[in-house]
Every structure is written in C-alpha cells, then in structure tokens.
Amino acid sequence: MNANLEELRARIDEVDRGILELLNKRAKLNQEVGKAKGNNVPPYVPSREKELVHRLTETSEGPFPKEAVGIVFREIISACRSLQKVPTVAYMGPEGSYHHAAGLQQFGQSSIYLPLTTIGEVFDVVERRKADFGVVAIENSTEGGVTASMDRFAESNLKIISEIYLPISHHLVSREELSHIKRVYSHPQALAQCRKWLEQNLPQAELVESSSTTQGAKLALQEDGAAAIAGDLAAELVKIPIVVHGIEDMSGNATRFFVIGREATHPTGQDKSAMIVFVRDEVGALYKMLAPLMEHKVNLSNLVSRPTKRQAWQYMFFIELDGHLEDEKVQTAVDILSSRSLHVQFLGSFPRGNIVS
C-alpha cells in the first residue's frame, strides 16, 4: 500500500478520535445545561436549535458540504438532548410515512416515535401528556391545506412551536421490472400526485388505494406483478427496491408540518404566528378583520376558510401572520382584529421553517 495513503488514513483516524473527544465534551456540557435549567425549561427549544444550525451552516468554509452541516448537527443535538430527556414524538403513521420523515428531520434519531392512526389521535396523546410533541401536516404545495389539522386546532389548547418543510419525492418501488408491473398501490394523494407519470408509463396498470405509502410498499413486496408509490424512508424500512426515482408530476412538491406542544416559544426575530378567527355575520366582516394588519404593516401569509361545524353556514378563518405575537406591531394589529371578531383562538408563534423548493 502507498505509504502516503497510509499516512493520510492515520491522520483521518486521529481527526476522528478528536471529533469523538469533542462530542463527549459537548455531551457533558449539555448535561450541565440540563442541571442548570432544572425542570422549568424544556430540553427542546426550537428557536435555539434553529439559530445554532443556521449559524454553523452560514459560517462553514468547506469543503464539508454546507447542506450536510444541518444533517450532522441535527443528530448531535438530538443525541445530546436525550441526555436530559428523550422526547416522545407522536405522528400519524405508520412507520415510514411522510409524517415520520418530518419528525426525524426535526428531532433526529435519538427520540421515541409514536405512530398513530389519525391526526386527531396525535392531538389527543399530546394533550393527555402521553407524548411530549406531535407532528401534523398542515399544507401541501400542490394539494393545499390539510383541513383535519386546521379543524382540530379549533378545539385544542396545544401550541404550534415550530414548522417543518419536507420535500416530497415519490418513487416507484417494486421487486419487478417496469414491464412486468400490473398493479400499483399507494395512498390516494400519492397516486394523484403521480397521475400523469402513471398514465404515460404504466397505462395498463391497476391503481389501488392503500391506507399509507408504507402499507402500499408492503403489499408490493408480497405480491407478484405489483409496485407501489412511496418515499425514501418507506422504501428503506420495507426493504423494497426503488425502480424509478422521482415520478411526481410537479417538481418542488413539498408538505409543511407543524410541531405541536404544550409550551409557548420565545421570539427569534424570524417568526410566524397562527390563529383561528370566528367572524361576525355582517357585511364587510372579513375586511374589518383584516384591515388592521394592513394598517400596521403585518404581512398575512395564509388565510383559509373553514366551516365552524357548530352551526350551518358559519365560518372560521385559519390565519398565519409574519412576526411573533410579542412583537409590538403584531400585538397591536391582533388586538384590533380581536375586537372586531366574535372570537380569536391563538395557536402560537413559532420560528419560521426553511422553505424547500
């Protein structure tokens, strides 16, 4: 073996030992932080973690890939956080679903993940303190708002504490070659988001809805002539090969998730706020509600109308604003908005997520 190569490998081994030593030093400091905080401050502080990863990513001079800095430090933070407390994170399952992937992106591997059947169950277990946090989808870039989450917020005291943008890339997974596929399983949304590709490449295949992309992958693994549409995580967990990558009809497909918890978050300077507003049944009610935002230069980033489900033909509005509720101009505008509405339910302020495209 080349002597220079042996020397370089020896130097890499030395650096790795140094990295391990520094990781242990960081872990010990994290334990000290936990003792200093006591029980009054939760181990997961999204504003602090977001600021830390952003600063490290921006100051990195390479050649280590910038996009990998966040991935590595997410797991370092996750492992160190577990020394204080291992958080339980509820999500709409099963394992391998996009909800699961979003949770892993936010909380890392050193957490306990609790798969549940519905979004309502995710809210329930966090409210009953059987889970520390929940991950719920709120919006897809092509399919729009997730009404089940919006409606559940209207009857919950939980807070939104962070948001996650997860790129959604669908793959065709199967044990078969493309020419042998006669049936394709997947969740209805995944089938809809890949409709054009399926029509062009598998026009004769039967499309069969499954309860989830993971369940579809399991069925495809067991059945001759079958395939499924699933993401990377589901394919990895089910251990089924990816036949064709990225078959979604629209590039840039992404889903936005909220992390829900019981504690409010502090301002970071890069925040959003969410609320549900019940308007009065009168002429110009919506205009009167929104006018204070314009007057105080508060940007309205999302507005969705939903039936109240309390009385026929009455509506509530799911609203998101730029800024934290503790910001003076936001607070002033929201106070006026509240005075002109029947009821306002504040869902929390949270650090702005990193938008993916």
Beta strands, then each sheet from edge to edge (+ up, - down):
strand 1: 88-92
strand 2: 112-116
strand 3: 133-140
strand 4: 144-145
strand 5: 159-167
strand 6: 171-174
strand 7: 183-186
strand 8: 206-209
strand 9: 226-230
strand 10: 242-244
strand 11: 254-261
strand 12: 271-278
strand 13: 300-307
strand 14: 315-322
strand 15: 343-351
sheet 1: 2+ 1+ 3+ 4-
sheet 2: 2+ 1+ 3+ 11- 5+
sheet 3: 8+ 7+ 9+ 6- 10+
sheet 4: 13+ 14- 12+ 15-
end
